[in-house]
Amino acid sequence: MTIMVRRSMKILLFVGSWSLFSVPAFAQLDNVFSNLFYDILGPGRLSLSPGKHANHFKPAADNANAELVPALNSLIVGDISSFPLSSASGGISYDFSSGRPVRTTESLGPIFAETARPIGKGKLQVEANFTYLDLTRFRGLPSDQIDFTFTHQLVPGDMELGDNPNESDIIDVVMDLHTRISISAVVASWGVTDDLDASIAIPVTSVHINGTAVATIHSYTFAEGGAAHHFFGGDSLHPVLVANFPYDRSATGLGDVALRVKYSLARGGSMDAAGLLDVRFPTGEKENFLGTGKPSYRLWGILSTQMGNGGVHLNAGYTRNPADLQSDAFEFRAGFDNKISQKVTFALDALGKIDLNKSEAAHLAPGTATIIDRIENTRDNPGGGLVPDISSVRVVKLSNIPDRNNDNAYSAAIGFRYAPSDDVVIFANVLVPLNDGGLRAQMAPTVGVSAAL
């Protein structure tokens, strides 16, 4: 058994050293979407249009980078920074007050919900875990189908879109967004006193963003006038109106380090109670989606009780998150664990995050635009004068993303803990969303190993 613990410690120390010295593989992930919008809407590819029309969608690119880009970036950063840490006190514990070891836990504890019972004075528990996230859905919409529509600038002197035929041209962009994240973390917990535990979590985060955005020019000038004024290639009479814009960037580095302090308020009766303070330090590079750029704070209350061969654990508290476009939140976790055998425990957790600041919601659905399409006629009217212009009104939806004032997230996790010995616990679980709030993975697996010293 001593050999197994030593091997576990070597693995943990290796992962910890890696987390301290890792550096980003590629820089500045936060400009991926900015560069993409300018590439599509700026005078780069559209420069093949007649020169006087090449910059007419640049104001749309400027607006996208002022509003859409920060929101997209914050969604990815928020999902990484808010992913739950595993419980710091799962495993087998003993009471030595009688002079001999007496096992105090019937099961190995929950995986995400925190237990109220401390690990004990002088005890050290070290854990390494790995989580994989494939963020495929945003507010119920597949992320590869996220769609934005951009309108032409208003020509000086015009009152509304469509007064000039050029203003009836629009560009539609399907993002084809794929975001894959892996989080490797080392967590060390120390029993400072019989009532006070302190722990530190050091994450290494890897982020990979890629896709091939498809831009389509819906050319009113070509359809009605026979000559396109905006196109990606060819010429005005033979325009290329659809173009692909691939993007592929990644970064790896130290994430936001967490320091947790848990204090036991009551234990030994039918119910254990504790308070927990969790501080996340801005050690991860915000520019590479490795951190939020500002510290966050969580203050939790914890209740635990034993029920037969298992336990029930309730956590609830307030999260203060001052980062841009990151809302303060009320969070809760409810964990249930039950001993299947002396070495195996089944764990079920329910988790929730309720946003409290509506003003911090990511507004990626900028509403609609009204375009009045006009067909100018020069034919003589038999009754005298010219035939009146024909016009129609289009209401263009600028995005297919549902607009909300929060991204509340509810999830469930199911998993198992296995103890090959009293000192080592191996665990695995899967987190699945219960609603469609935020940018989420349909399934997030976590595996890990912990050693008690």
N, C-alpha and C positions, 0 to 999 in steps of 0.2 A: 504493500500500500504506500509506503514511503517513496518507493520508486515512481509510482503513479503521480503522487503529489509533486515530486520534483520535476517530472516531465511536464505536468500541467503548468507549473510555475515558469519553466523555460519558454513554453509557448506564449504565456501571458506577457512575459518580459520582452520577448521578441516583438509581439504586436505593439506593446507600449512604446518600444524604441522606434519602431516604424512610424507610429503616429506623431512622435515628437520631431522627427527629422524629415517627414515627407514634405514635398513642395508641389505646387500646381504643375500639371503637365503642359497646359496651355493657358494663356492669360485671358482675362477680360471676357468671361462668358456673358456678362450683362450687356454687351453690345451686339450680341448675335442678332436679336430681333431688330435693333436699330439699323444695323447694316443691311439687313434683309429688306426693310421697308424703303430705305433710301435707294437700294439697288433696283427695286421694282418701280418705285414711283418717281425717283429722281431723274436727272438728265443723263443717266448712264445708258441703260438699255433704250429708254424713250428718246434718246438723242437721234435715233434713226428717223424719228418723225420730222416733218419740216421744222426748221430751227425755231420758228416763232412759237411752236407748240410744245417744245421739249420740256419746259419747266412748269407746265400748267398743273401738274399733279404734285409738285414739290410742297405746296402748303399742306396737302393731305399727308405727306410724309412727315412734315414738321409736327402736325397735330398727333399723328400716330406715335411719334417718339416722345411727345410730351405727356400723353395719356395712356396709350395702350402698352407701350414698352415697360414703364414702371409697374403696371398692374401684372403683366405676364411674369416679369422678374420676381415680384413679391410672392406670387402664387407658388413658384418653384422653391424659393427660399423658405417660405412659411411651412411648406410640407416637410422639408428637411429638418428645420429647427424644432418643429413641434412633434416629431415622431417620438412616441413614448419610450422612455428608458425602462428596462426590465427591473423587477423588484430587487432591491439590494439585500434582502434578508430571507430569501428562499433557501431551503436546505434543512438539514437535521440539526437540532440544537439540544443541549443537555443542561440540566441543573445540577451543580456540584455543592449546593448549600448543605446537603446532608453528609458530605464527606465522600460520597460515591456518585458516579454519573447516573443521572436519571433522565431518560429521554423525555423532552417536553413537547415535541411535535409528533403528531400522528401522521401527518402528510408532509410533503416537501414544499408546500406553499404555492401561491399563485405565481404567474409569470409577469404580468404588468401591474396589477394592483399591489400596493405597498402594504406590508403587515405592520401592526402596531408594536409587536414584540421586538426589542433590540437584540443584537447578536451577542451581547455580553462583553464585559470589560476585558480588554486585552486581546480580543478575538480579531483576526484579520480574515476577510473574505475577498478573494480576487476572482474576477469574471472576465471572460472574453466572449463577445457575441458578434454576429454578422446578420445584417438585414438587407434584403434586396427589394427595391421599389421600381415598378414599371408604371409610371403615371400615365394611364391611358384614357382617363375620363375627367372632364371638367363640367361640373354641375349636370351630370348625366349625359353630356355630349361627348362622343369619341373625340379625343384630342387631335386625331389626324383629320377630322372633318371640321375643325374650327375655321370659320369663314368670315372675312372682313370685306366690306365694299367701300371703295374710296371714290369720292366725287371730284369733279373738275373745279378749279378755282372759279370764283365769280369774276367775270370780266368787269373791269372798272366801268362804272356807269350803268351796269345792269342792276335790276332790282331783285331778280330771282333766277335760280338755275333754269336754263332753257331759253332765256331771252336771246342768247347766242347759241347756234347749233352745237358749237364745241362743248358747251356746258352740259349737253345731253350724253356725252361719252362718260362711261364709268369703268372702273377697273375692279374686278373681283379677285380676291386672293384666298385660296384654300391652303391653310398652313402646313398640313401634314406633319404635325408636331409629335415627336417621340422623345420622351424624357425618361432616362433610366438612371437610377441612383443606387449605390451600395454604401452602406454605413458599417464600418468595423469599429467596435468600441471596446475599450478596456475600462473596467469599473473596479475600484478598490474601496472596500468599506472597513472601517476600523471602529471597534468598540472602545470609545474614549473612557466611558464609565459604564456602570451597570444600566444607566438610563439614557446615555447619550451615544449616538452613532454619528460618525462623519464619513462621507464617501465622496469620491471624485470619479467622474466619467470623462474619458478622453476619446473622442470619436475621430476616425479618419473617414472622410467622405469622398466619394468619387461620383462625378456628375457627367453624364453624356447626353448631349442634345443634338438631334439630327432630324432631317426631313428633306423633302423636296417640295417647296411651295409652288403651286400652280397659279399663275396670274393670267386672267382672261380679260381682254378689253372688249366690252360690249359697245361697239362702235356705231353710234347713231349717225355719225357723219358719213360712214361708209354705207350703211344700210339705206339711208334716205338720200344721201347726196352723191353716192357713187365713188367718193374719194375719202379715204380714212385720214384723219388729221392726227391720230395717235396710234402708233403701232410699234412692235418690237423688232421687226425686220421686214425685208421686202421693200415695197414702195407704196405710195398712197392708193394706187390702183390694184396692187396685188399684196395686200398687207399680211404680215404675220401677227395674229391677234392673241395667240396663246404662247406662253413661254414658261419654262421650268427654272426654278431658282434653288439649287441644292445648298444645304448648309449642314455642317457637321463639326461640332466643337466639344471638347471635354476638358475636365480639370480634376485634379486629385490633391487633397491636402488636409490639414488639420481643421476640424470643425469647431463649433462652439463648445468649449469645455464647461462641464457642469459640476458644481460643488453642492452637495446635499448634506443637511444636518437634520437628524431626527431625534426628538426627545420624547421619552416615554412619560406620559402623564398619569397613567394608571394601568396596573396589570396584576394578574393573580386571581382576579374574580371571574365572573361570567363574561366580562367584556374587558378587552385591553384598549387603551386609548393613547394616541401619540399625536404630536405636531411635527410637520416637516417643512423646512425651508429649502427651496431649490433655486440656485442662482446660476444662470447661464452667462458666461463671459464671452465677449465678442472677439474670440481668438480666430475664428474662421474668416477668410477673405470674402467680404460681401460681393466684391466684383466678380467672383467666381462661383457664387451661389453656395459657398461653404459656410456662411454664417449670416446673421441678420445685420451686423454692423453696430448693434447696440446691446447692452446687457438686458436680460429679462429676469423676472422674479416670480416664483410660485410659492404660495403659502397654503399648505394643505392641513386638513384635519383627517385623522385616521382612526377607524374603529375596526377591531378584529374580535372574532369569537370562534371558539371551537364547537363543532357540531359532529359528534360521532367520530368517524375516521377522517374528517376534513375540517375545513374552516371557511368562514365567510368574512370578507374584508371590504369595507366601504371607505373610499377616499373622496374628498371634495375640497375644492379650494379656488382661490383667485389667482389669475396669472396677469401680471403687469408686463406688457410688451410695448415699449416705446418706439420700436422701429417703424419706419415709414410703411404705410399701408398694411400694418400688422395690428390687429385689434386686441385690446385686453379681452380676457375671456373668463368665464366660469367653467371649470373642468371637473369631471368626476370619473371615478373608476369603481367598478364593483367586481370583486373577484371571488370565485368559488373554487376550492380545490378539494379533492377527495382521494384518499389512498386506495389504489387498486390492489397493490401488494406491498410488501415491506420495502421494495425498491422502486416502485413506480407510482406516480401521482398524476391524476388527470386534473387539468386546470382550464377553467372557463372564465373569461373576463369580458366585461362590457365597459366601453370607454366613450366619453362624450366631451365635446368642446363647443361651448356656446359663445359666439362673439357678442361683445357688449358695446362696441363702438361702431354704429352704423356708418359714420362718416369715413371709416377706414376700409369699407368694403371695396373690393376690386370691381370697378365698373368698366367692363369690357364690351358692353352692348350700348354703343353711343346713340341708340334710337334710330330715327329714320330721316331721310331727306326727300323733299318733294321736288320733282323736276317736271317742268311744263315743256313737253316736246312740241316744237312748232315746225310745220312744213310750209315754207314760203312758196307762194304761187305767183307766177307772172302771166298766166293766161288771161286773155281778155274776157270780161264778163259780157255775154250778149246783151244784157240790160244796161251796159255801160260800166266803165271802170274796170278794176281787176277782181278776180275771184278772191274772196277773203282767205287768209291763212287758216290752215287746219291745225288744231292743237289738241293734245291729250295730256292728262295728268298722270304721272307715275309717282308712287310712294315707294321709295327704295329702303329696304331694311339694311342697316349698315353692319350688322353682325347677326349670326344665328345663335350666339351665346345667350342663355337666359340671364336677365338682369336682376340682381338681388341685392339686398342691403346687408347680407351676412353670408358666411360660408360655414355655418354650423356643421360639425362633423360627428357622426355617431358610428361606432365600430364594435365588432365582436372579435375576440381572439380565442382560439381553442388550441390546446397543446398538451404536452406531457413533460414531466420531469422524471429522470431516471438516475438513481444513485448506485453506481457500482460499488461504492464504499461509503462510510460515514463522512468522508472528507471531500468527496468529489460528486458533483451533480451535473448531468448533461440534460439540456432541455431543447425543445423544439416547439414552435407554434406557428400558426398562420393567422394574420389579422385580415379581416374582410370588412368592407364598408357596409353600413346599414342604411345609409341615405346617399344622396348624390351631391352633397355640399363639397365645394372646393375642388382642387386638382388631386385626384386620388388614384391609387393602384387598386385594381380589382382583387388582388390578393398579395399580401406582403409577408413572406416567410422570414422567420428569425430562428437562428440556431445558436447555441452557446454552451460553454462549459464554465463551471465555477469550482473553486477549491477553497476550503476552509482551513486556516492555519492556526 
